[in-house]
Amino acid sequence: MHGEKRNSARLAMRSDANIQRGDVRIAGESENLSMNGVFVTTDRSVKVNDVVTFTICQTPIRTMAKVVRVTDKGVGLQFEKTLLD
């Protein structure tokens, strides 16, 4: 079993979200939001280490993030700065 790598608490919040990579906007749904990152379910593909803009549609949250994990269900993003910065 793998150890927990997260340093901050997660909020099990689901919300419509977008990932923007250049001119390409990818729609998805955010879940497991923390101060340092989020998992976004989507059927579109991005690559680990891509730098993207992440937006939660229902709130004024928009920040730069790096793709740190890709699964068949979505992508894990690590924010460049915490949501409080």
N, C-alpha and C positions, 0 to 999 in steps of 0.2 A: 504494500500500500504506500502511496506517495504522501509525503508530508505537506501540510498546508504552507503555501508560499506567500499568501496574502498578509500584508502588514496593517490593513485597515478593514473595518467592518463593511459588510455589503448590505445594501438595501434591496430587497426583493421587489423592485419596482419594474413594472412592465409599461413601456411607452413607445409610441411610434418614434422612429429615429432615422436619421440619414447619415451616411458616410460619403464624404465627397473626396474623390481622388482626381485631381486635375479638373477636367470638364465633365467627368462621369459622376453622377449622383446615384448612390445605391440605397434603396429603401430597405428598412428592416425594423426590428423591434428590440429595444434595449431591455436587458434584465441584469440582475446582480450588479447594480451600480455602486461604486465606492468612490472615495475621494481621489483614488489613483487610477481608476480604469472602469471598464464596463465590458460585458459580453453582449454582442448584437446578433440576433438570429436573422439570417438572410439566406436567400438561395443564390446570391451572386458571389463571385470569387474575387478575393484580393490576396496579396502575397504577404508573408511575414516580412517585417521591416518596412513595408510601405508606410509613408507618412500621409495621414488623412485628416480631414476636418470632420469632427463628430458633432452632430446637432440632435438634441432631444426636441421633438416638434412641439410639445405642449408647454414647454418651459423656456425661459431665455438662456438655456445652457448651450454654449457652442465653444468648442475648444479643439486644439490640435492634439493628435494622438498618433501613436505608432502601433501597427498591427503586430501583436506578439504571439498570437495563436490562431490557427485556422482549423476548423472542423467541418464535417459535412453539414452541420446545422448552423454555422455562423462563424464569427470572428471575435477574438479577444483583443481589446484595445487598451493600451497604457497611455494615460494622459501625459503630455509634456510637462504640465504643472498640475498640482492638485486643484480641485474645484474651488478651494478657498484662496488660492494665490491670485 
